[in-house]
Amino acid sequence: MTESTSPSEFQCDTHGPAEATYLCAHLLEQPVQTWYCDPPSADKPHPDAWCAACERLFQQEGEWNERNEGGLDIRAVCHHCYEDARAASVKAMSSETQALWVDAVTACHERLSERQALLSATHKLATHERWDYDQESATLTFSNAGVPAVVADVEFIGSISNTSGTWRWSWANFHLHPNVVGRISAVREYGREHHFAPLVVPQWKADVVDAWELAGVAAYVLEAQGVYRAPTDNGYLFMAIMGIRSAA
């Protein structure tokens, strides 16, 4: 790979023109490990990242400065390569943590199944003719013959794409209205506390089964009443139902 003359652009041998991003050499060579970086943001969707060894250097000073930067080997990469490497890090869990993750997924799935059954019995969501969500009001409305029947307050969890075969957390989707992603960062923080990589990697290869598992964990962390899966043009959008009521 070679850098272009512009600091914000990068000419990648694989992907062509792209945005420049920065990783330590250790992550570039072996991405399946814990990444240390800020959460992505609209201004910086690919934050500078480094490995555990480099993090120890960082912690010696509490910042990067002339005393510790000498031990840091930062490489410029294109944002597509960054995303591929970051996605690979979803496998970076020890066998012990992996076992705890499976236990958490199982427990959260059982809890979600109970809540989904209660939603179905109480509001019969699958029987309504139409559903519509509004991001600004953060609501999901079920209606019949144009008449609203049930209204749910929702928080977007994430989406699964059948085209790319990837899951993307809503906290990493900066096209969404702030009102539908105000609480989802709690799921990412839960992942960081427990070292559950699937909860902190913004986007990675996944299928609908993975999506339901992630939605179950998210529903548990958010204390949601249930989850609704809405079809999209190329997959599904998962929403946590935070509250629900009759529209009558």
Buried (B, 14 or more C-beta within 10 A) or exposed (E): BEBBEEEEEBBBEEBEEBBBBBBBBBBBEEBEBBBBBEBBEEEEBBBBBBBEEBBEBBEEEEEBEEEBEEEBEBBBBBBBBBBBBBBBBBBBBEEEBBEBBEEBBEEBBEBBEEBBEEBEEEBEBEEBEEBEBBBEBBBBBBBEEEEBBBBBBBBBBBBBBEEEEBBBBBBBBEEBEEBBBEBBEBBBEBBBEBBBBBBBBBBBEBEBEBBBBBBBBBBBBBEBBBBBBBEEEEBBBBBBBBEBEEEE
